[in-house]
Amino acid sequence: MLYQNARIENAKETQDIRVENGCFSEIAASLVPREGEEVCDLGGRLVLPPFIEPHIHLDATLTAGDPVWNMSGTLFEGIECWAKRKDKLNAEDVKDRVRRAVRLYASNGVQYLRTHVDVTDPELVALRAILEVREELRNIADIQVVAFPQEGILSFPNGKGLMEEAVRLGVDVIGAIPHFEFTREYSVESLNFACELAAKNGLLMDVHCDETDDDQSRGLETLATRALELGLKDKVTASHTCAMHSYSNAYVLKLMRLLKMSEINFVANPLVNTHLEGRADTYPKRRGVTRVKELTEAGINVAFGNDDLFDPWYPMGCGSMRDTVYLGLHVTQMMGYEDILNSYRFVTTNAAKVLHLGEAYGIKAGNPASFVVMDAKDYYEALSYNAPVTLSVRKGEVIACTEPARKQVLK
């Protein structure tokens, strides 16, 4: 298969892409079609590596309002709503919702997802179901599964045992939620336990860290220190880190040295964090999104995620990574031309580092032929006009396509 006139990652000049046996075999200008070779002219459209969702809760997806709505819009009421919904969980319920959500993501060019799955359930119903459906959906997406202790490791009965059982069942990533533990001591102990569990089993880490407006929530310093000491480094991701939005500049100046030494990744979730944070404020109200601009300028890897899709914590969502990038640029005030043009990296190459996808991810000869095509000449235009993903190709096979809408002004 030969794809002609591709504008790869905002390139000013177009190139052609040859795909053979599910891999990129040649990428160059003006490749000559071979006899009998199928040709697709992309017409100068933007071609990017597949989109990545680095932070989603598939076990809770598509459950907003069932059995109750989160009326306050707070993180903590969301957890209470989810605790009620967990009573209704069964394997088929989870699998059906995950299938629908992953296909929705696939229609928007997402081919990789990292899902946090609540393991504060003595039966681990959702975890077992998602580990099964992960294999079923491999043809359209790779799914990493995080053992996520929604109600705490130390603060939930047998929390440590459930985390260890999740490892035995085959999770890819170890999670934690230090800011939700009962005490500061529990917070530190939970992170020590989680880091050691990850190190012992050779797993990645992704921690819901300081998802609060409380400027005294300091799980991040503990996580970064343990990542450094245990040699885990970039295998560790700190998600949310909303409290960093409220830290004093003097403290952040000190913290940045540790963060750079630790080499950990960050995932910000602009849609959900602007919705959930600042709820205790009158005015001025905090945005609650971590210091993306400062982290990026310090050379620290940051990705963007949706976090939730129509669930107790976020009552909207359509499986598009565009929305989180669009809002993220606004609330972090990263609206320079180059910032906007290259912001696709938050949900492609930066997110690939979070998931540790390695050299096999990306548009280059020898790699699996996975990419998306957008109806725009560059990402600045794609973001501005909400351009659709017209084609999603995974390992050489088209898995999703969209016909761009035709707009006409009649008067």
DODREN-250128 format. One record per residue: x, y, z of N, C-alpha, C in turn. Coordinates in steps of 0.05 Angstrom, whole numbers. Layout:
N
{{X Y Z} {X Y Z} {X Y Z}}
...
END
This chain:
411
{{17 -24 0} {0 0 0} {18 25 0}}
{{11 44 -17} {26 69 -19} {8 92 -12}}
{{15 107 9} {0 131 16} {16 155 6}}
{{4 170 -12} {19 193 -24} {11 219 -11}}
{{29 238 -13} {24 266 -4} {15 268 25}}
{{32 257 42} {27 258 71} {43 281 83}}
{{31 297 100} {46 318 114} {51 308 142}}
{{74 295 146} {80 281 171} {89 300 193}}
{{74 300 214} {79 316 238} {86 345 232}}
{{68 358 218} {70 387 212} {92 394 191}}
{{103 375 178} {124 380 158} {113 399 136}}
{{129 417 127} {121 436 106} {118 422 79}}
{{136 402 74} {135 387 49} {122 360 53}}
{{109 350 32} {95 324 35} {115 301 28}}
{{108 278 39} {123 253 32} {104 231 27}}
{{114 209 16} {98 186 11} {106 164 31}}
{{87 147 38} {91 126 58} {84 99 45}}
{{103 81 45} {97 54 34} {95 35 58}}
{{74 20 57} {68 0 79} {69 -28 67}}
{{85 -45 79} {87 -73 71} {88 -91 95}}
{{72 -112 94} {71 -132 116} {66 -118 143}}
{{48 -98 143} {41 -85 168} {61 -66 179}}
{{82 -60 164} {103 -41 174} {109 -19 153}}
{{120 3 163} {130 23 145} {155 13 132}}
{{155 11 105} {179 1 91} {194 24 79}}
{{181 45 69} {195 68 58} {179 93 64}}
{{193 115 71} {182 141 74} {200 161 60}}
{{190 172 38} {206 191 22} {188 206 4}}
{{199 227 -9} {184 242 -28} {182 228 -54}}
{{159 229 -67} {154 220 -94} {162 191 -99}}
{{152 173 -82} {156 145 -87} {140 136 -111}}
{{151 119 -127} {138 110 -152} {121 85 -145}}
{{95 85 -152} {78 62 -147} {89 38 -161}}
{{87 15 -148} {96 -10 -161} {72 -22 -176}}
{{78 -40 -193} {57 -53 -209} {37 -67 -190}}
{{12 -60 -193} {-9 -73 -177} {-11 -62 -149}}
{{5 -42 -141} {4 -32 -114} {-19 -13 -110}}
{{-34 -16 -89} {-56 2 -83} {-46 29 -74}}
{{-58 50 -83} {-49 77 -78} {-71 94 -65}}
{{-64 108 -44} {-84 127 -31} {-71 154 -30}}
{{-83 174 -43} {-72 201 -43} {-84 216 -19}}
{{-68 224 0} {-77 238 24} {-81 268 20}}
{{-73 277 -3} {-78 305 -11} {-66 326 8}}
{{-42 320 19} {-29 340 36} {-40 341 64}}
{{-55 321 72} {-67 321 99} {-46 314 120}}
{{-51 322 144} {-34 317 167} {-34 288 175}}
{{-10 277 178} {-7 249 188} {9 250 214}}
{{-2 237 234} {10 236 261} {12 207 270}}
{{30 202 290} {29 176 303} {2 172 317}}
{{-7 148 323} {-33 144 335} {-36 160 361}}
{{-60 169 367} {-65 182 392} {-64 163 415}}
{{-57 173 438} {-54 156 462} {-71 169 485}}
{{-87 153 498} {-101 161 522} {-85 151 546}}
{{-70 168 559} {-52 159 580} {-66 157 608}}
{{-91 165 610} {-104 165 636} {-134 164 633}}
{{-146 141 637} {-175 138 635} {-184 116 655}}
{{-208 118 664} {-220 98 682} {-242 83 668}}
{{-234 62 653} {-253 47 637} {-273 32 654}}
{{-265 24 678} {-284 9 695} {-308 26 702}}
{{-305 52 704} {-327 70 712} {-340 84 688}}
{{-329 80 664} {-338 95 641} {-368 90 635}}
{{-382 110 625} {-410 109 617} {-429 101 640}}
{{-423 111 664} {-440 106 687} {-451 131 701}}
{{-447 154 689} {-456 179 702} {-486 177 708}}
{{-494 185 732} {-522 185 740} {-533 158 749}}
{{-516 137 748} {-525 110 756} {-509 100 780}}
{{-521 99 804} {-549 104 810} {-556 133 817}}
{{-535 150 822} {-540 178 829} {-520 196 815}}
{{-527 221 811} {-510 241 799} {-492 254 821}}
{{-468 261 812} {-451 277 830} {-460 306 828}}
{{-475 314 848} {-487 341 847} {-468 363 855}}
{{-449 357 872} {-430 378 881} {-408 383 861}}
{{-403 363 844} {-380 365 825} {-353 361 838}}
{{-352 349 862} {-327 346 876} {-316 318 871}}
{{-290 316 875} {-276 290 873} {-288 270 893}}
{{-292 281 918} {-300 263 939} {-329 253 936}}
{{-347 270 926} {-374 259 921} {-374 240 898}}
{{-356 244 879} {-353 225 857} {-345 198 867}}
{{-326 197 887} {-318 171 899} {-342 159 913}}
{{-358 175 927} {-382 164 941} {-402 153 920}}
{{-406 167 898} {-424 157 877} {-414 130 866}}
{{-388 129 861} {-377 105 850} {-379 81 869}}
{{-376 87 895} {-378 65 915} {-406 53 914}}
{{-427 69 908} {-454 58 905} {-457 43 879}}
{{-444 52 858} {-446 38 832} {-431 12 832}}
{{-410 9 849} {-395 -15 850} {-412 -39 859}}
{{-433 -33 874} {-451 -55 884} {-465 -69 860}}
{{-467 -55 838} {-481 -66 814} {-462 -79 794}}
{{-436 -78 799} {-417 -88 780} {-420 -118 775}}
{{-418 -125 750} {-414 -153 743} {-397 -154 718}}
{{-386 -177 711} {-367 -178 690} {-378 -169 663}}
{{-402 -176 656} {-413 -169 630} {-419 -139 629}}
{{-428 -127 651} {-433 -98 653} {-407 -84 646}}
{{-385 -91 659} {-359 -78 654} {-350 -82 626}}
{{-351 -107 616} {-341 -113 589} {-356 -97 568}}
{{-382 -96 571} {-399 -81 551} {-392 -52 550}}
{{-388 -39 573} {-382 -11 573} {-354 -6 563}}
{{-335 -23 569} {-307 -20 560} {-306 -23 530}}
{{-320 -43 519} {-321 -46 490} {-331 -21 476}}
{{-353 -10 486} {-364 14 474} {-345 38 476}}
{{-332 41 499} {-314 63 503} {-290 61 485}}
{{-278 37 484} {-253 34 468} {-259 38 438}}
{{-282 29 429} {-290 34 401} {-295 64 396}}
{{-305 78 415} {-309 106 413} {-282 120 410}}
{{-263 112 427} {-236 122 425} {-224 116 398}}
{{-227 91 388} {-216 83 363} {-226 100 340}}
{{-251 109 341} {-263 126 320} {-249 153 320}}
{{-236 160 342} {-222 186 344} {-191 183 341}}
{{-183 160 331} {-154 156 326} {-137 147 349}}
{{-150 139 371} {-135 130 395} {-130 100 392}}
{{-105 92 394} {-97 64 391} {-83 52 416}}
{{-78 69 435} {-66 61 460} {-81 74 483}}
{{-86 58 504} {-99 69 528} {-86 58 553}}
{{-84 75 573} {-77 65 600} {-101 70 618}}
{{-112 48 629} {-136 50 645} {-129 44 674}}
{{-139 61 692} {-137 56 721} {-163 41 729}}
{{-159 18 742} {-181 1 749} {-182 -2 779}}
{{-205 4 791} {-208 4 820} {-205 -25 831}}
{{-185 -28 849} {-181 -54 862} {-189 -54 891}}
{{-204 -33 900} {-215 -34 927} {-242 -47 925}}
{{-242 -72 916} {-265 -89 913} {-255 -117 920}}
{{-265 -129 942} {-255 -155 951} {-257 -176 929}}
{{-275 -174 910} {-278 -194 889} {-262 -186 863}}
{{-253 -162 862} {-238 -152 838} {-254 -158 812}}
{{-279 -152 813} {-297 -158 790} {-288 -143 765}}
{{-285 -117 768} {-278 -100 745} {-250 -107 734}}
{{-231 -112 752} {-204 -118 743} {-204 -144 727}}
{{-217 -164 737} {-217 -190 722} {-230 -187 695}}
{{-252 -171 694} {-266 -168 669} {-249 -152 648}}
{{-236 -131 658} {-220 -115 639} {-195 -130 630}}
{{-183 -146 647} {-160 -162 638} {-169 -181 616}}
{{-193 -191 617} {-203 -209 596} {-209 -193 570}}
{{-223 -171 572} {-230 -156 549} {-206 -142 536}}
{{-185 -138 551} {-160 -127 540} {-150 -144 517}}
{{-151 -170 520} {-142 -188 499} {-161 -187 475}}
{{-186 -186 480} {-207 -185 459} {-204 -161 441}}
{{-195 -138 452} {-195 -113 437} {-167 -106 426}}
{{-149 -125 427} {-121 -120 417} {-120 -112 388}}
{{-140 -119 372} {-139 -112 344} {-144 -83 339}}
{{-156 -68 359} {-161 -40 355} {-146 -22 375}}
{{-136 -34 397} {-122 -17 417} {-105 -35 435}}
{{-82 -24 443} {-67 -35 465} {-76 -22 491}}
{{-82 -38 511} {-92 -27 536} {-74 -35 559}}
{{-62 -16 573} {-47 -20 597} {-66 -18 621}}
{{-64 -36 640} {-82 -37 663} {-66 -29 688}}
{{-77 -10 703} {-65 0 728} {-82 -11 751}}
{{-68 -23 771} {-81 -30 796} {-85 -5 813}}
{{-110 6 813} {-115 32 825} {-132 28 850}}
{{-120 35 874} {-135 32 899} {-152 56 905}}
{{-175 58 892} {-192 83 894} {-197 92 922}}
{{-201 74 941} {-207 82 969} {-183 79 987}}
{{-159 76 976} {-135 76 991} {-123 48 995}}
{{-97 47 1000} {-83 21 1005} {-84 15 1034}}
{{-77 34 1051} {-77 31 1080} {-105 36 1092}}
{{-121 52 1078} {-147 61 1089} {-170 43 1080}}
{{-164 22 1066} {-185 3 1057} {-177 -25 1067}}
{{-197 -40 1078} {-191 -67 1089} {-176 -84 1069}}
{{-154 -96 1077} {-138 -114 1061} {-128 -100 1035}}
{{-124 -74 1036} {-115 -59 1012} {-89 -70 1001}}
{{-70 -76 1018} {-44 -86 1008} {-48 -114 994}}
{{-64 -130 1007} {-69 -157 996} {-83 -155 968}}
{{-101 -137 965} {-115 -134 939} {-96 -124 918}}
{{-77 -106 925} {-57 -97 906} {-39 -120 897}}
{{-31 -137 916} {-15 -160 910} {-29 -180 893}}
{{-55 -184 897} {-71 -202 881} {-74 -191 853}}
{{-76 -165 850} {-78 -152 823} {-52 -157 807}}
{{-30 -157 821} {-4 -164 808} {-5 -192 798}}
{{-14 -210 814} {-16 -239 807} {-34 -243 783}}
{{-55 -227 781} {-74 -229 759} {-64 -218 733}}
{{-43 -201 734} {-31 -192 709} {-33 -163 701}}
{{-35 -145 721} {-35 -116 715} {-8 -108 704}}
{{-8 -85 690} {17 -75 678} {30 -53 695}}
{{13 -40 712} {22 -16 726} {11 -16 754}}
{{27 -6 773} {20 -3 801} {11 26 806}}
{{-12 29 819} {-23 55 826} {-23 60 856}}
{{-31 84 863} {-35 92 892} {-51 118 892}}
{{-61 125 915} {-76 150 918} {-70 162 945}}
{{-46 172 949} {-36 181 976} {-53 203 988}}
{{-64 221 973} {-79 243 984} {-106 235 995}}
{{-115 210 989} {-141 200 999} {-137 182 1023}}
{{-112 176 1030} {-108 159 1054} {-116 175 1079}}
{{-122 161 1100} {-132 174 1124} {-113 194 1137}}
{{-87 188 1136} {-67 205 1150} {-43 209 1132}}
{{-27 229 1140} {-1 233 1126} {17 209 1128}}
{{16 196 1151} {33 172 1155} {24 149 1136}}
{{-3 146 1134} {-13 126 1115} {-5 133 1086}}
{{-6 159 1080} {1 168 1053} {30 159 1046}}
{{48 165 1064} {76 158 1059} {80 128 1057}}
{{67 113 1076} {70 84 1076} {58 72 1051}}
{{36 83 1042} {23 72 1017} {42 75 993}}
{{56 98 991} {74 102 969} {99 84 972}}
{{109 81 996} {131 62 1000} {123 34 991}}
{{100 25 999} {90 -2 992} {87 -4 962}}
{{74 16 949} {69 14 920} {95 15 904}}
{{114 32 912} {139 33 898} {155 7 900}}
{{155 -4 924} {170 -29 928} {156 -52 913}}
{{129 -52 912} {115 -73 897} {121 -71 867}}
{{122 -46 856} {129 -43 828} {158 -52 823}}
{{176 -44 840} {205 -51 836} {209 -81 837}}
{{196 -94 856} {198 -123 860} {188 -138 836}}
{{167 -128 823} {154 -143 801} {161 -132 773}}
{{178 -112 772} {187 -101 747} {164 -87 732}}
{{147 -73 746} {123 -60 734} {127 -30 734}}
{{111 -17 717} {110 12 716} {93 22 739}}
{{94 48 744} {78 60 765} {63 84 754}}
{{38 88 763} {23 112 756} {5 119 780}}
{{12 141 794} {0 148 819} {-19 171 816}}
{{-44 169 826} {-61 192 830} {-49 208 853}}
{{-35 229 846} {-18 243 866} {-28 271 871}}
{{-35 277 896} {-43 304 904} {-65 316 887}}
{{-85 300 882} {-108 310 866} {-127 325 886}}
{{-117 348 894} {-131 364 914} {-121 393 912}}
{{-137 412 923} {-128 440 924} {-112 445 949}}
{{-109 425 966} {-94 429 992} {-64 432 986}}
{{-53 455 992} {-25 460 987} {-7 446 1006}}
{{-18 432 1026} {-2 416 1044} {-1 387 1036}}
{{-14 380 1014} {-13 353 1003} {13 349 989}}
{{31 333 1000} {58 332 990} {67 303 982}}
{{48 289 970} {55 262 961} {76 262 939}}
{{77 283 923} {95 284 901} {124 282 909}}
{{131 296 931} {159 295 939} {167 267 948}}
{{148 253 961} {154 225 970} {157 207 945}}
{{138 210 926} {139 193 903} {164 197 887}}
{{172 222 882} {196 228 867} {221 218 881}}
{{222 220 907} {245 211 923} {248 181 921}}
{{225 166 924} {227 137 922} {233 128 894}}
{{223 142 874} {230 135 846} {260 138 841}}
{{271 159 853} {300 163 850} {316 142 866}}
{{309 138 890} {323 119 907} {322 90 897}}
{{299 82 887} {296 54 878} {304 50 849}}
{{312 72 836} {321 70 808} {297 66 789}}
{{273 72 798} {250 69 780} {248 91 759}}
{{255 115 768} {258 138 750} {234 141 731}}
{{239 140 704} {218 146 685} {198 124 682}}
{{201 103 698} {180 82 699} {156 92 716}}
{{160 115 729} {140 126 747} {126 150 735}}
{{100 151 738} {84 174 729} {68 185 753}}
{{69 212 755} {52 225 775} {29 238 760}}
{{5 228 764} {-19 238 751} {-33 259 768}}
{{-44 279 755} {-59 301 767} {-41 322 780}}
{{-29 316 803} {-12 335 818} {-25 363 820}}
{{-51 363 825} {-66 389 826} {-56 407 848}}
{{-47 396 870} {-38 412 892} {-14 430 884}}
{{1 421 864} {24 436 854} {15 463 844}}
{{-10 465 835} {-22 490 826} {-23 510 849}}
{{-25 500 874} {-28 516 898} {-3 519 915}}
{{18 504 907} {43 506 922} {55 535 920}}
{{70 543 940} {84 569 938} {107 566 918}}
{{113 587 905} {135 587 885} {162 579 898}}
{{166 587 923} {190 580 937} {193 550 940}}
{{171 537 947} {171 508 950} {175 494 924}}
{{162 504 903} {165 492 876} {193 494 866}}
{{206 516 872} {234 520 864} {252 498 875}}
{{247 491 900} {262 469 913} {253 442 901}}
{{227 439 897} {217 413 887} {226 407 859}}
{{229 427 842} {237 422 814} {264 408 812}}
{{282 414 830} {308 400 830} {304 370 833}}
{{288 362 852} {282 334 857} {268 321 833}}
{{248 336 822} {233 324 800} {251 319 776}}
{{269 337 770} {288 333 748} {307 310 753}}
{{316 308 778} {334 285 785} {319 258 783}}
{{294 258 790} {279 233 791} {271 223 763}}
{{269 242 744} {262 235 716} {234 224 713}}
{{216 228 733} {189 218 731} {173 233 710}}
{{151 220 700} {133 232 681} {109 244 696}}
{{95 262 682} {70 273 692} {47 270 672}}
{{23 266 683} {-1 267 666} {-20 287 678}}
{{-27 308 663} {-47 327 671} {-73 320 657}}
{{-95 325 671} {-122 319 660} {-138 345 661}}
{{-134 363 642} {-145 390 643} {-176 391 645}}
{{-190 374 630} {-219 374 630} {-230 369 658}}
{{-221 346 670} {-232 338 695} {-222 355 718}}
{{-196 363 717} {-185 378 739} {-197 406 741}}
{{-203 419 718} {-216 445 720} {-245 442 729}}
{{-257 418 725} {-284 413 734} {-285 407 764}}
{{-266 391 774} {-268 382 801} {-254 401 821}}
{{-232 414 812} {-217 430 832} {-229 457 836}}
{{-220 470 857} {-230 497 863} {-258 498 875}}
{{-269 474 882} {-296 473 891} {-300 485 919}}
{{-278 486 935} {-280 499 961} {-275 529 960}}
{{-268 539 937} {-262 567 934} {-288 583 929}}
{{-288 608 938} {-308 626 929} {-297 641 904}}
{{-284 664 908} {-270 677 887} {-245 690 899}}
{{-223 689 885} {-218 676 859} {-218 646 861}}
{{-226 633 840} {-227 603 839} {-202 593 824}}
{{-190 573 836} {-166 561 823} {-174 543 800}}
{{-156 543 780} {-161 524 758} {-155 496 766}}
{{-135 492 783} {-129 465 793} {-113 448 775}}
{{-103 458 753} {-86 442 735} {-57 446 742}}
{{-42 425 742} {-14 426 750} {2 445 733}}
{{27 450 740} {44 470 727} {56 459 701}}
{{40 455 681} {48 442 656} {70 458 643}}
{{66 484 640} {86 501 626} {113 500 640}}
{{113 503 666} {138 503 681} {152 476 680}}
{{137 454 682} {148 427 680} {160 423 653}}
{{145 431 632} {155 427 604} {180 443 599}}
{{181 468 609} {205 484 605} {229 473 620}}
{{224 458 641} {246 446 656} {255 419 644}}
{{243 412 621} {251 387 607} {238 362 619}}
{{217 366 634} {203 343 647} {180 335 629}}
{{177 309 625} {156 299 606} {128 301 618}}
{{110 314 602} {82 317 610} {64 308 588}}
{{44 292 594} {24 284 575} {-3 293 585}}
{{-23 293 567} {-51 301 574} {-69 276 572}}
{{-87 273 591} {-107 252 590} {-135 263 594}}
{{-155 247 587} {-183 254 592} {-192 248 620}}
{{-180 227 632} {-187 218 659} {-213 203 661}}
{{-235 216 652} {-261 204 655} {-278 209 630}}
{{-297 191 627} {-315 192 604} {-343 185 613}}
{{-359 206 617} {-387 203 626} {-389 184 650}}
{{-378 193 672} {-378 176 697} {-382 194 721}}
{{-380 184 746} {-386 201 769} {-369 225 773}}
{{-346 226 760} {-328 248 763} {-329 269 740}}
{{-340 260 717} {-341 278 694} {-365 270 677}}
{{-386 288 674} {-411 280 662} {-412 283 631}}
{{-388 286 619} {-387 290 590} {-365 273 578}}
{{-358 278 553} {-336 264 540} {-345 248 515}}
{{-327 248 495} {-333 233 470} {-310 216 460}}
{{-290 213 477} {-267 196 468} {-248 210 450}}
{{-248 236 449} {-230 252 432} {-208 264 449}}
{{-183 261 440} {-160 273 454} {-158 303 447}}
{{-172 312 427} {-171 340 419} {-181 358 442}}
{{-202 350 455} {-214 367 475} {-196 373 498}}
{{-182 352 507} {-164 357 530} {-140 374 523}}
{{-130 371 498} {-108 388 489} {-118 417 486}}
{{-141 420 474} {-151 447 469} {-155 463 495}}
{{-169 450 515} {-173 463 540} {-146 466 555}}
{{-129 446 554} {-104 446 568} {-87 470 560}}
{{-86 476 535} {-70 499 525} {-81 525 537}}
{{-108 527 539} {-120 551 549} {-114 555 579}}
{{-119 534 595} {-117 538 624} {-88 540 634}}
{{-69 529 618} {-41 531 625} {-28 555 611}}
{{-43 570 596} {-34 594 581} {-10 588 564}}
{{-12 565 549} {8 558 529} {-3 562 501}}
{{-7 587 494} {-21 594 470} {-3 608 449}}
{{23 605 452} {41 614 430} {38 597 406}}
{{46 607 383} {43 592 358} {55 565 359}}
{{81 564 367} {94 538 369} {82 519 390}}
{{72 531 412} {58 515 432} {34 500 420}}
{{18 515 405} {-6 504 393} {2 484 371}}
{{20 491 354} {28 474 331} {37 447 340}}
{{53 447 362} {65 422 371} {50 408 394}}
{{27 418 401} {13 408 425} {3 379 421}}
{{2 369 396} {-5 341 392} {13 322 407}}
{{37 332 414} {57 314 428} {47 306 456}}
{{30 323 468} {19 316 494} {3 290 493}}
{{-8 283 470} {-24 259 468} {-13 239 447}}
{{13 244 440} {27 224 422} {54 217 435}}
{{75 231 427} {102 224 435} {106 226 465}}
{{95 247 478} {98 250 507} {84 227 521}}
{{60 221 512} {44 200 524} {57 173 519}}
{{71 170 496} {85 145 490} {107 140 510}}
{{120 162 520} {141 159 540} {128 150 567}}
{{105 160 573} {91 152 597} {85 122 597}}
{{76 112 574} {68 84 571} {92 66 565}}
{{116 78 562} {140 63 556} {137 46 530}}
{{127 59 509} {122 45 484} {148 40 469}}
{{169 56 475} {195 51 463} {197 60 434}}
{{218 50 421} {225 58 394} {205 48 373}}
{{188 28 380} {169 17 361} {146 36 355}}
{{143 57 372} {122 77 367} {133 100 350}}
{{118 107 330} {126 130 314} {128 123 284}}
{{128 144 268} {127 141 239} {155 140 228}}
{{166 117 225} {193 113 213} {196 85 202}}
{{213 82 183} {216 57 169} {224 35 189}}
{{210 12 186} {215 -11 203} {195 -14 225}}
{{182 8 233} {162 7 254} {135 -3 244}}
{{119 -14 262} {91 -21 255} {77 3 242}}
{{63 -2 220} {50 20 205} {24 28 218}}
{{27 43 240} {5 54 255} {6 84 254}}
{{-16 97 245} {-17 126 243} {-45 135 240}}
{{-49 162 242} {-75 174 238} {-72 196 217}}
{{-94 201 203} {-95 223 183} {-116 242 192}}
{{-110 268 192} {-129 289 200} {-134 307 176}}
{{-159 317 174} {-167 334 152} {-157 363 157}}
{{-131 366 156} {-118 392 160} {-90 391 150}}
{{-77 414 146} {-50 414 136} {-30 412 159}}
{{-38 421 183} {-20 419 206} {-37 418 232}}
{{-25 414 255} {-41 410 279} {-52 437 289}}
{{-40 459 282} {-52 485 289} {-79 487 277}}
{{-81 481 251} {-106 482 237} {-125 460 247}}
{{-115 436 252} {-132 415 262} {-145 421 288}}
{{-129 433 306} {-139 440 333} {-159 463 331}}
{{-153 483 315} {-170 507 313} {-197 500 301}}
{{-198 483 281} {-223 477 267} {-235 450 275}}
{{-224 437 296} {-234 411 304} {-235 392 281}}
{{-213 389 267} {-212 372 243} {-216 343 251}}
{{-231 328 236} {-235 299 243} {-211 282 236}}
{{-209 259 249} {-190 239 241} {-204 224 218}}
{{-194 228 194} {-207 215 171} {-199 186 167}}
{{-175 179 178} {-166 152 175} {-149 144 199}}
{{-153 120 209} {-136 109 231} {-126 82 221}}
{{-100 79 218} {-88 55 208} {-72 42 230}}
{{-76 17 235} {-62 3 256} {-49 -22 245}}
{{-22 -22 246} {-6 -44 236} {-13 -50 207}}
{{-18 -29 192} {-23 -32 164} {-52 -35 156}}
{{-70 -39 175} {-98 -43 170} {-114 -19 178}}
{{-133 -11 162} {-151 11 168} {-171 2 189}}
{{-172 15 212} {-190 6 233} {-213 26 238}}
{{-210 51 227} {-231 70 230} {-228 91 208}}
{{-250 102 198} {-249 123 178} {-274 142 182}}
{{-270 167 175} {-291 187 178} {-291 204 153}}
{{-315 209 142} {-318 227 120} {-322 255 130}}
{{-304 274 123} {-307 302 133} {-334 313 125}}
{{-346 328 144} {-372 341 138} {-368 363 117}}
{{-389 366 101} {-389 388 81} {-406 410 92}}
{{-394 434 94} {-408 457 105} {-414 477 82}}
{{-438 489 83} {-446 507 63} {-462 530 75}}
{{-454 554 69} {-469 577 78} {-489 584 56}}
{{-514 584 62} {-535 586 42} {-543 615 36}}
{{-536 633 54} {-543 661 49} {-520 679 58}}
END
